[in-house]
Amino acid sequence: MKKRSVDSRAQQLLKALVESYIKNGQPVGSRTLVDQADLSVSPATARNIMADLEEKGLIMSPHTSAGRVPTPLGYRFFVDSLVKVKPLDSIDLEHLSRGFNPDMSSQQLVESASGLLSDVTQMAGVVTLPKREHATLRYVEFLRLSANRVLTILVLDEHEVHNRIIYTSREYAESQLKEAANFINQSFAGQSLNSIRKELISSMQSDRENMNSLMQTTLEVASQAFNQESASDYVVAGQEKLIETARTQALENIRSLFQAFSLKGDILHLLDRCMESQGVQLFIGEESGYKVLDECSVVTAPYHVEGDRVGVLGIIGPTRMAYEKVIPIVDATAKILSEALDASIR
């Protein structure tokens, strides 16, 4: 809906109605609205304006209440046209920054961001784990377990150790595996897993027939050790805070949302979609496209490592949220997490 289709007086009433409902959670009547909007109109005129706003789909009357509440379309108009989102001040930024310690691993930083978002907003904080292809290799070791089983030990970003078992097409001696690990460590330590795959595996495959024994061993174990095709994941904190929304929403909606957190599929797909865009994204109610989130709003922002988008963080809460406060918190937290992750790999 275009801003010009709602005149200035109706905009002022709508703004007052949304702000009152966000604050109190109660349907707003025309007399209350006139007092709060500071407009020189009668309650009867206010009722006419509200009727027009209701016809436009911006507000609705719940059940038999004489008051009105905003619809998702009304919230969208409110966010896009009626409020000015201001950046956090230096005191708030300092408070957020204290929640991140660059000595933490990337997993710990992500968990800290999730908990911090929940604590500050009193909603559920969600953060996807960094895409591991952007992680920096510090050290790799290959240990022979049995005939065709090799334990891969990857040390990433100074702090993280990942172990996985790979299965090779033929048996390798312990000395061959050690030689391959030494070659990778000497040639590629300090580079991202993504760049290693491109530089090492691609070049080797181009002339596989002429490779010596070391190169053949390195190609097979490296191609599996650095395979990052598995789906990303996320951590969530504070989902229990959403129980508070049961006061104004059906309890069944809350149960469905908790199930979504458990199964992760729909929420993860939505967060992955947000990776494609810069800056803050906001989904109100049905805008997300996922039924389980129809009664919620989702506010997200991507975070970066060395300039590359590697994940998304945000909050999930009721549509009745203080958007002008939540949006800058999400935006600032994404930037602070990015800075902390950059510092942790230096």
Secondary structure, 3 states (H helix, E strand, C coil): CCHHHCCHHHHHHHHHHHHHHHHHCCCECHHHHHHHHCCCCCHHHHHHHHHHHHHCCCEECCCCCCCEEECHHHHHHHHHHHCCCCCCCHHHHHHHHCCCCCCCCHHHHHHHHHHHHHHHHCCEEEEECCCHHHCEEEEEEEEEEECCEEEEEEEECCCEEEEEEEECCCCCCHHHHHHHHHHHHHHHCCCEHHHHHHHHHHHHHCCHHHCCHHHHHHHHHHHHHCCCCCCCCEEEECHHHHHHHHHCCCHHHHHHHHHHHHHCHHHHHHHHHHCCCCCCEEEEHHHHCCHHHCCEEEEEEEEEECCEEEEEEEEEEECCCCHHHHHHHHHHHHHHHHHHHHHHCC
